[in-house]
Amino acid sequence: MKTKVFLPILLLLNLQIFGQELPKEMENSRKQGLIDSPLTPSKAAFYSAILPGLGQIYIGKTWKVPFVYAAIGASVYGYVYNQKELNRYRSAYKRRNSGYWTTNLLKSNPIKKS
């Protein structure tokens, strides 16, 4: 009875030990791939310098490209929006200093203060 319980437990423990090792074929193919093209990361960096996201396409992770362009687009949008707001407040400040007075200086209805 003890041997019937002991053998399956021993078998399961051995399977877990072998489950942690990588197959030899995968190690050799990865090493060989790095030996054949050692400049793969530098090629990806070069492609990304030419066109953002092109390095990710070269590596094969194309799902990251929309995130790259979303980050660039959000940065450009934030810059343009803040530049417009700066110009609005700057013109309101200049109008107030030149003598125009309105209840809302950011609108374009000037009322001359007498």
Phi, psi and omega per residue, in radians:
M1 nan -0.721 3.141
K2 -1.143 -0.627 -3.139
T3 -1.237 -0.517 3.103
K4 -1.198 -0.556 3.108
V5 -1.485 -0.650 -3.064
F6 -1.197 -0.710 -3.107
L7 -1.126 -0.788 3.082
P8 -1.119 -0.645 3.114
I9 -1.151 -0.739 3.101
L10 -1.096 -0.709 3.118
L11 -1.113 -0.752 3.126
L12 -1.136 -0.672 3.106
L13 -1.140 -0.687 3.118
N14 -1.161 -0.650 3.125
L15 -1.148 -0.636 3.120
Q16 -1.191 -0.640 3.130
I17 -1.152 -0.753 3.141
F18 -1.305 -0.324 3.120
G19 -1.249 -0.278 -3.094
Q20 -1.560 -0.208 -3.087
E21 -1.617 2.523 3.060
L22 -1.477 2.525 3.068
P23 -1.130 2.567 -3.100
K24 -1.137 -0.572 -3.108
E25 -1.142 -0.667 -3.127
M26 -1.200 -0.692 3.119
E27 -1.095 -0.776 -3.122
N28 -1.150 -0.713 -3.115
S29 -1.200 -0.630 3.112
R30 -1.193 -0.767 3.110
K31 -1.099 -0.748 3.135
Q32 -1.126 -0.652 3.105
G33 -1.115 -0.689 3.106
L34 -1.232 -0.570 3.107
I35 -1.228 -0.702 -3.123
D36 -1.178 -0.699 -3.127
S37 -2.330 1.375 -3.103
P38 -1.280 -0.259 -3.089
L39 -1.713 0.346 -3.129
T40 -1.019 -0.800 3.107
P41 -1.113 -0.629 -3.141
S42 -1.259 -0.566 3.054
K43 -1.137 -0.736 3.124
A44 -1.102 -0.697 3.106
A45 -1.154 -0.680 3.113
F46 -1.116 -0.779 3.128
Y47 -1.128 -0.660 3.111
S48 -1.190 -0.521 3.099
A49 -1.227 -0.560 3.127
I50 -1.287 -0.867 -3.141
L51 -2.486 2.091 -3.113
P52 -0.997 2.295 -3.141
G53 1.680 -0.289 -3.114
L54 -1.203 -0.545 3.083
G55 -1.159 -0.644 3.094
Q56 -1.167 -0.657 3.092
I57 -1.146 -0.701 3.135
Y58 -1.090 -0.720 -3.140
I59 -1.244 -0.527 3.140
G60 1.925 0.155 3.118
K61 -1.835 1.205 -3.053
T62 -1.249 -0.286 -3.133
W63 -1.211 -0.264 -3.138
K64 -1.474 -0.298 -3.054
V65 -1.078 -0.775 3.106
P66 -1.043 -0.569 3.108
F67 -1.197 -0.618 3.103
V68 -1.104 -0.844 -3.112
Y69 -1.264 -0.510 3.050
A70 -1.158 -0.685 3.109
A71 -1.159 -0.725 3.109
I72 -1.144 -0.770 3.140
G73 -1.116 -0.710 3.114
A74 -1.139 -0.661 3.114
S75 -1.157 -0.757 3.131
V76 -1.149 -0.746 3.125
Y77 -1.064 -0.793 3.132
G78 -1.073 -0.704 3.124
Y79 -1.133 -0.818 -3.107
V80 -1.135 -0.750 -3.142
Y81 -1.088 -0.817 -3.135
N82 -1.174 -0.556 3.091
Q83 -1.168 -0.712 3.092
K84 -1.115 -0.751 3.114
E85 -1.123 -0.691 3.097
L86 -1.060 -0.775 3.135
N87 -1.133 -0.663 3.100
R88 -1.098 -0.840 -3.117
Y89 -1.220 -0.584 3.101
R90 -1.151 -0.749 3.131
S91 -1.180 -0.638 3.088
A92 -1.129 -0.693 3.113
Y93 -1.132 -0.751 3.131
K94 -1.148 -0.701 3.122
R95 -1.130 -0.678 3.136
R96 -1.159 -0.688 3.125
N97 -1.230 -0.467 -3.126
S98 -1.488 -0.059 3.024
G99 2.013 -0.170 3.081
Y100 -1.353 2.430 3.139
W101 -2.364 2.211 3.048
T102 -2.358 2.871 3.095
T103 -1.239 -0.569 3.078
N104 -2.181 1.809 -3.055
L105 -1.245 -0.271 -3.090
L106 -1.462 -0.190 3.041
K107 -1.589 2.866 -3.051
S108 -1.782 0.778 3.016
N109 -1.943 1.517 -3.077
P110 -1.345 2.348 3.015
I111 -2.109 2.110 -3.093
K112 -1.266 2.186 3.109
K113 -1.391 2.256 -3.087
S114 -1.719 nan nan
